[in-house]
Amino acid sequence: MGRVVKALILLGLITVIGLAYVFPGPSHSFERIYADVAPQTVVSLQAFRSDYQPIQIDVTGATWEYILLGEGEQTILFLHGMSGAYDIWWQQIEMLKDRYRLLAVTYPAVDSLGELSQGIFTILDQEGIDTVNLVGSSLGGYLAQYLIAVNPDRVRRAVFANTFPPNDIIADRYKLVAPLLPYLPVGLIMTVVRINVHLDLYPASGHSELTKAYLLEQSYGGMSKAQFVARYRCVVDAFSPPDIASLNIPVMIIESDNDPLLDETLRRLMKETYPPARIVTLSKAGHFPYLNIAGEYTRLLEGFLE
C-alpha cells in the first residue's frame, strides 16, 4: 500500500510540473497588482517610469538597462537585489535627484559577479563616471562588496544593505534545489516566489501594500526565469571580501531585525566581516525597507553620504 501511495504522489508531482510547463501561470495587469497601493504612490511610480525610460547597452552579448539623471558632483549607483529592477529605487531617486547624479541599473541574465561587474564598469565608462557611491541591497549589496574587491579606486563610499558577506551558508541551504532551477517551469518558480512574498516578505514589511505589489509585479513578468536563475548563481558566487579599513572606504551596513531572508547568523557574519563599518539596525522593516519606509531610508543614505 505504501508503494502505491508513493507512486501516486510521484505521479501527482509529475502532473503538476507538466501542467506548469503547459500553463506557465496567470498574468495580471498593473492596475490589478497595485489596486491596494495608495493612489499617490501608484501615480508617482507610473510617472517615474514614463519620465525616465531606461537606456540600453550591449555588454558581451547581454543587454543592460539603466537610467542616469540628477544633478551634483557625486554619483550614487543603486544596485537592486534578486527581485528588482532599476525602478525599485524610484523613491530614493526622486528625493535625491537635486543633489546627486543617480545611476540605477537592471541586471541581465548573466551568471557571475565578474560579468555583473563588467557590465557596471562598462556603463560607468560609457557615461564618463570615474567614481561612485555604492548603495546595494541583498544581491546588490553583495555585488557592491565585489566591486570594491576588484576595483576599489572607483568607489568613494558604500552602503551594504540587507545583505550578506561571502559565505557557504546560502549555497549549502539550497544545494538540493539549486541544480534543478534551470529545468523547473517558470510558472512553478514564480509561484514559489509569490508564496514567499505573501507568507514572509509582506508581513515582515509591516504589511506594506507597495512592497507586496512591486514584488508580485516582478513575478508576473517583470523578472524572467533566466534572470532569476542567473541572479541566484551570483548570490553564491564566492570571492574574498575587501579590506575596507586598509582601503579607507567608509561603509554603512543597514540591516533589519526581522529580515525573513537573512537570519541572525548571516547578519552577525556580515558585521564580523566588516568591523569598521557603521551599523544601522532597523526595527521591523523587513527585507525591502527602501520600499516600505522610503523616507527614513533615504535620510539614512543622506546622513552617511554627506
Secondary structure, 3 states (H helix, E strand, C coil): CHHHHHHHHHHHHHHHHHHHHHCCCCCCCHHHHCCCCCHHHHHHHHHHHHHCCCEEEEECCEEEEEEEEECCCCEEEEECCCCCCHHHHHHHHHHHCCCCEEEEEECCCCCCHHHHHHHHHHHHHHCCCCCEEEEEECHHHHHHHHHHHHCHHHEEEEEEECCCCCCCHHHHHCCCCHHHHHHCCHHHHHHHHHHHHHHHHHHHCCCCHHHHHHHHHHHHHHCCHHHHHHHHHHHCCCCCCCCHHHHCCCEEEEEECCCCCCCHHHHHHHHHHCCCCEEEEECCCCCCHHHHCHHHHHHHHHHHHC
